[in-house]
Amino acid sequence: MTQVNTVRRPSVVFPLLLIVVGVLALLHRWIPTFDPWPTVVRYWPLLLILLGLGMFWDRARRSDNAGAAPLFPLGSTLGAIAFLVILSLLLWKGHAFHKQEWVSASVNRAHRQQTIEKKGAKALHLTVKMPAGELRMTGGSPELLDADFSYGGPWAAPVIDYSLNNGSGEMEIDQESGSKLSIKSDNTWSLKVNDSIPLDLRVDVGAGKGDFRFAKVDLTRLTLNIGAGQAEVDLTGERAKDLEATIEGGVGEAIVHLPKNVGVIAVVHGGLGSVEVHGLKEEDNEYTNAAYGKSPTTIHLTVEGGIGHIKLIQE
């Protein structure tokens, strides 16, 4: 008697649903006011109904072809696709935007400048929270901070909260989105900090692009988190003190420029992305330059990324 070995045809339903959940999660981070989850929670039983109907059809097909090789589960696949099409239509018609409206980047665009004077500040702890947009930070301010904000109608005006206590400044720059659906191109910030005042900096950008030029800034600590987008960070120049820097990213690219004459040790956790290194050597999962262990100061860099590309460049 001849034994026939059959191979089960795998279903693509689960991988397809995983892809869709990932796309929705990414869009939720990329567009601050896009929230698909209430719609998904409300209509997910429809997925069970359509999958059940598809499975009945697949069973009927197998009964009609009892002696044939296992068939591809077409019914359940079509059921999942039908659910995704219906869900997409529901989201497209505004169920995820809570009755908000799209506006053009050129409508009601505002521009505001603000300066925070030093007034005896000997150190600054600065936190920047930007939901989405383009952020540029450099040194060169004669005061503590020179800020230039350009934002469209959907975005509320950025708010600077500053206090000084015993020569130590505490500053936070934050912003809320307005009542309409906004896009990141409506929002552009340019921030200049003082070069000589020690700076402990934390930056959180939900989605967008960041350009950070700190070659001449007395930076003592840096924590940079960009959820989705691109970040370019310049840490070149002389360092009078050690620098602890952490760069975290979601989907996108991080480019870090490093000095040649200051010791550098970098630990990279690239997730599913790739790491490109120029001018540093790898040993025991760490990247170091020739000045590491020889220069009086050191840059300790930790880079953590998700799906993206990380590039370390020694100037």
N, C-alpha and C positions, 0 to 999 in steps of 0.2 A: 504494500500500500504506500503510495507516494504522499509524503507530508508536504503541504504547501505552507511556506512561511509568508505571512502577510505583514506589511508595515503599516502601522497606524498613521493616518494623515493628521498632522498636528493642526490645531485650531489657531487662528491668528487673532481671535477675539481679545484675549488677555493682553498681548503685546500692543494691539491697536488702542485699547483703553488706556494703557500705561502712557502711550505717546500723547494721547489727547489730554490726560491729566497733567502731564509735564508741560504741554503747550499752554494750557489755561493758567497754570501756576506761574509760568514765565510772563505771560501777558498781564497777570495780576500785579507782578512786581514792576513791569515796564510802564504800565499805565496806572498811576496811583488811584484813580477813581473807578477802575474797572474791577468789578467784584462778581465773578460768575458763580460763586459757590451757593448762594441762596437759590438760584435757578436750578443748579445741579441737584441740590438736596430735595427740592420740590418735585422734580420730574424724574428722578432716578428709577422709581418703580416701573416707568414705561420701558426701561431697558429690560427688566425681567420679563415683561409681557412679550416683547418682540423677540427676545432670545428663546422664550418658551415656544412660541409659534414656529420659529426657525428650527428648533430641535425636533418638533413633531414632524416637520417636513423632511428633515434628515433621516428620521427613523422610518418614514414611509418609503423613502428612496432606498434605504438599506433592505427593507422587506421585499421590494420589487427586484432587487439585484442580490439575492441571498448568496449566490455562488461567486460573485465577483469580488475583486479586491476592494478593500475599504475605500469608501468615497470621501472626498474632501467635504468637511462640514459646511457646505455652502449656505444652508438655511440659517444657522446661528451667526455666520459671518454677515449675511445680508441683514439680519435683525439688528446686529450691533451697528452696522453702517447706517441703517435707517434711523436708529436712535440718535446717532451723532449728527445726522443731517437735520433732524428735528430740533436737537439741542442748539445747533448752530443758528438755525432760523430764529429760535427764541432769543438767543443772545444778540443776534444781529438787529432784532427789532427793538432793542433797548431795555430788555429785562435786566441786564447786568449793570446798567448805568444809572438806575434810580431816578429816571426822568430828567437826566442832565442832557445838555446840548453841546454839540461841537461848536467851537468858535475858531475863527481864523487867527493866526499868530499876529497879524497886523492890526487887529481890532482892539481898541482900548489899551494899547501898549503903554506902559508907564516906565519912567526912568527916575531913579533916585540915587543920590550920593549921600554918604554919611561918614563922618570922621569921629573916631574916639581918641581923645587926647591922652597923653601918657599920665600926667598928673601924679608923678611919683611912683608909678608902677615899676617894680624891679623884676617881675616875672609875670607870665601870662599863661593861664590855662584856657584854651579856646576849644569850643565844641561847635562844629558846623553841621547842621542837619538840613539837607537839601532833598526834597522828595524826588525830583527829577530835573534834568536840565544840563547846562554846561557851566562848569565851575573852573575858574582860573585863580590860582593863588601864587603870589610872588612876594619877595621882600621889597625893600626900598621906601617904605613909608617913614617920614620923619616923626610921625605920631605912633600911637599904639596900633591903629588900624585905619585904613582908608578903604571904604566899601563903595562899589558901584553896582547897583542892581538894575537890571532891565527885565521886565516881566509882563506877560500878556494879561488880558482881562480875566482869564480863569484863575490866575494865581493871586493870592493875597500878598500884600507887601511883606517882605522879610522883616523880622523883628530882631533887634540886637538888645540883649539883656546883659548889662555889665555892672559889676560891683568891684570895689577895691578894698582890701582888708590887709592892713599891715604890710603894704607894698606888694601884695600878691593879687593880681587881677583875675577875676573869673568872668568869662564871657561866653555867651551862647548865641548863635545865630540860627533862627528857626523860621519855618514858613508853613503855612497851610494852603491847600488848594482851594479855589473858590467853588461856586455852586455849579459850574459848568465843566464839562469834560475837557481836560487840558492835555496838551502835548508837550514833551520835554523841550522842544525848540522854542517855546514861548518864554523860557526861563533861563537867563544868563547872569551869572554873578562874577565879578572881578574883585578880589580881595587882596590888598597889600598889607603886609605886616611889617613891624619894625625889625631891622636886621640884628640889632645888638641886645634886645631884651630876650632872655631865655623863654622859649616857647614850648609848651606841652600841648600838642594838637591832636584832636580827634575829628575825623571827617566821616560822615555817613551820607552817601548819595544813593538814593533808591535806584535810579536808572539814568544813564546819560554818559557824559564825557568829562573827565577831569584832567587838568593840566597843572602840575604842581612844581614850581621852580624854587628850590630851597638851597641853592648852592651857597648863598651868602647869609642865610638865616641861622641864628643861634638856636637850632632845633634840638631839644633834649629828648623828646619822645614824640613818636608819630604813630597813630592808629588810623588807617585808611580803609574804609569799607565801601565798595561800590557794588551794588547788587547786580546790575546788568549794564554792560557798556565797556568803556575803555578808559584806562588811566595811564598817564605818563608822569613819572616822578623823577625829578633831578635832585640827587643827593650828593653831587660832586662838590668840590671846594674843600677848604681846610676846616677841620673840626677841633674846637678847643675842648670839647667834652665828648664822652661816649654818647652814642645815639642808639636808642632802642626803637626800632621801626617794625611795624606789622602792617602788611597789606593783604586785605581780604577781598576776593572778587567772586562774583557769580559767573555769569556767562559773558565772555568778552576777552579782552587782552590787557595785560599789565606790562608796561615797559619801564624799567628802573635803570637810571643812569647812576653809576657808582664811581667814586674817586680812585685814583691810582696810588696816591701817596698816603692814604688813610687805610688802616686795616679794615677788612670786610670779611664777615662770616655770615653766610646766608643759608637758611634752611628752607627748602621749598617743598610744599605739599601741593602738587599740581592737580589732584583729583583725576578727572578724565582728560585733562588737557595735556599740553606739551610744554617742555621747558627748553629754552634756547639761551646759551650762556656764551659770553664773549669776554675773554681776559681773566677768567677765574678757573680754578681747577677743582675737580670734585674728589672728595675723599670721605668715605663713611657717610654718604648721603648729605654732606655739607659742601658748600662752595666757598672757597677762600681765595683772596688775591695774594700777591707776593708780599704786600706790606703787613699782612695779618701776623700778629705776634711780635712785630718789630716797631710799629709806630706807637706813639704814646696814647693815641685814642683809637677806638674801634667802633665801627658800625655793626650792630647786631640786627640782622634783617631776617624776618620771618614772612614768607609769602605763602598764602593759602588761597587756592583758586578752585573753582568748580570746572565747568566745561569751558575751556578757553586756552589762551596761549600766554605764557609768561616768558619775558625776555629780560635778562640781566646783562647790562653792557658796562664794562669798565672803560671810562674815558681816557 
